[in-house]
Amino acid sequence: MLRTVSRGRGPRRRARWSLGLAILVPVLWTATAASAGAHDPLGPRDLPLPEWAFPWIVAAVLLAIQVRWLRGRPAAPRSAAPTATDGTGRTPAAAVALRVALGALGVAGLAVALWAGSTGTSNPRANLLPTVLLVGLLVGLPVASIAVGDLWRWLSPWGAVVDAAGWVGRRASGPRGLPEPFRWPERLGSLPAAGVLLVVGWIQVASPARDDPAALALLGLVYTAVLLAGAGAFGRAFLDRVDGFALLGRMGAALSPWTVRDGRPALRRPGAGLASAAGDPGVPAGAIALAATATFDGVASTGAWSGDDGIGPRLETLFVDLGLPDGTASTVGSTVGLLLVAGALAAVAAGVVVALRRAGGARDGDPAARVAGGLVAAGLATIVAHYGSLLVSEAPTIRSLVSDPRGDGSDWFGTASHTGSVGQSGAVAVWLVQLAVVAALHVALLVTLRPAARGGRRATVRVATVGLVASVASVALALWLST
């Protein structure tokens, strides 16, 4: 009798816990939305439903996923679609041609952007480089990679130069071949690339170089020299481990339904690439860098940070008292804020790992690997939530700047005067798409954090509950950043 009662109470208790945790999504969103800064460049939205209804919809989606898992019917993974090969192991000629064309486009784009930054107008709104770097790459690249796969591997200008140099070198060296490159330390992984992403985020939210095209061009030239010199010593692996944009493209591609096999596109289960995050410490570090950038940008627009008695002015006053100039003190204060947010997010991720390990025990596999994959989904969700509308609003500007990259009145392609806006209906559509992407990324997060193996019933419920708590906290943050 006692056993029957226990079994009856178990599902009800799990359902109550899941429902209560899911309800935290709209509760936290409602509590924080009023303090969010109005950063949406598309302006006010005339939504088809009340804005408060959308977090409840996201909560319902997370709850449905959780209940499906706790009832023991997880979705069966779909195998990738079979792909045709030429039977020789060689990359098809069409793929080679496409790769060469995209690589040439990347090299040309890099050259024009650096040229524009070095010699063009100092107005950041009229110069191509700041917009391409801080909107096109930081925001557009991961979104494009989610949609079509690892686009940057083919579009990278530095990769194209290294591949071309290798092709020429192999033919010039004859049968002797090229000397073997140095081996990259595997334990280091992509941590340098994660550091690059943090620096890019720092430029976006703290550095005065954001509004200085010439300074950005100088940084770009130094960055190019470092990448090409390192690739000469370590081979293309150096680009994969040090180029922050390569890491950003891989993180987006990990969630994409598209991959490449034998030089041909192939379908796979969305999110299947998250498992590859387990062995590379740079992947979760890069995701934390992205999340810290978006989160601090949101925090910096609130009164708690930027108000008269906010944390930002107090830090600035502190550094001025220490002898720093006003402008430098403001930059240092924002840098401290960004690093504090990054440290807090890293501590939360470590806490989730510890909670999963205690909840699941030894039979639940390595929770750090699952958290690493979940961080990719969470980090990209914060970028999409906070900057997605900026990408859309700046698209006409990018189209105009492509024709006039230096801001000197040129009109190479006849689009310099095309600076339209998306309009009210477009703003609604963009925000709804943002919300759908954020919800989908957090479904991926929840699925990634679910129990790796069936142990006892209680252990399974504990691990699933920890995953739902982490997902609720992450989606609440993303929804706040989107307001």
VENFENQUI-V631933 format. One record per backbone hydrogen bond with DSSP energy under -1.0 kcal/mol. CO is the residue of the C=O (numbers start at 1). NH is the residue of the N-H. Records with the same first field share a line. If there is no record, write none. Layout:
BEGIN
CO=NH  NH
END
This chain:
BEGIN
1=5
2=6
3=7
4=8
5=9
6=10
9=13
10=14
11=15
12=16
13=17
14=18
15=19
16=20
17=21
18=22
19=23
22=25
23=27
24=28
25=29
26=30
27=31
28=32
29=33
32=35
33=36
37=39
40=43
50=53
53=57
54=58
55=59
56=60
57=61
58=62
59=63
60=64
61=65
62=66
63=67
64=68
65=69
66=70
67=71
68=73
69=72
92=96
93=97
94=98
95=99
96=100
97=101
98=102
99=103
100=104
101=105
102=106
103=107
104=108
105=109
106=110
107=111
108=112
109=113
110=114
111=115
112=116
113=117
114=118
115=119
116=120
123=126
128=132
129=133
130=134
131=135  136
132=137
133=138
135=139  140
139=143
140=144
141=145
142=146
143=147
144=148
145=149
149=151
151=154  155
152=156
156=160
157=161
158=162
159=163
160=164
161=165
162=166
163=167
164=168
165=169
166=170
167=171
168=172
169=173
174=177
185=188  189
188=191
190=194
191=195
192=196
193=197
194=198
195=199
196=200
197=201
198=202
199=203
200=204
201=205
202=206  207
207=210
208=211
209=212
212=216
213=217
214=218
215=219
216=220
217=221
218=222
219=223
220=224
221=225
222=226
223=227
224=228
225=229
226=230
227=231
228=232
229=233
230=234
231=235
233=182
235=238
236=240
237=241
238=242
239=243
241=193
243=247
244=248
245=249
246=250
247=251
248=252
249=253
250=254
252=255
253=256
254=273
257=268
259=266
261=264
264=261
266=259
267=81
269=272
271=274
272=275
273=276
274=277
275=278
280=283
281=285
282=286
283=287
284=288
285=289
286=290
287=291
288=292
289=293
290=294
291=295
292=296
293=297
294=298
295=299
296=300
299=302
302=306
303=307
304=311
305=312
307=310
310=314
311=315
312=316
313=317
314=318
315=319
316=320
317=321
318=322
319=324
320=323
325=329
326=330
327=331
328=332
329=333
330=334
331=335
332=336
333=337
334=338
335=339
336=340
337=341
338=342
339=343
340=344
341=345
342=346
343=347
344=348
345=349
346=350
347=351
348=352
349=353
350=354
351=355
352=356
353=357
354=358
355=359
356=360
357=361
361=364
366=370
367=371
368=372
369=373
370=374
371=375
372=376
373=377
374=378
375=379
376=380
377=381
378=382
379=383
380=384
381=385
382=386
383=387
384=388
387=391
388=392
389=393
390=394
394=398
395=399
396=400
397=401
398=402
400=404
403=412
405=128
406=121
415=418
417=419
423=427
424=428
425=429
426=430
427=431
428=432
429=433
430=434
431=435
432=436
433=437
434=438
435=439
436=440
437=441
438=442
439=443
440=444
441=445
442=446
443=447
444=448
445=449
456=460
457=461
458=462
459=463
460=464
461=465
462=466
463=467
464=468
465=469
466=470
467=471
468=472
469=473
470=474
471=475
472=476
473=477
474=478
475=479
476=480
477=481
478=482
480=483
END
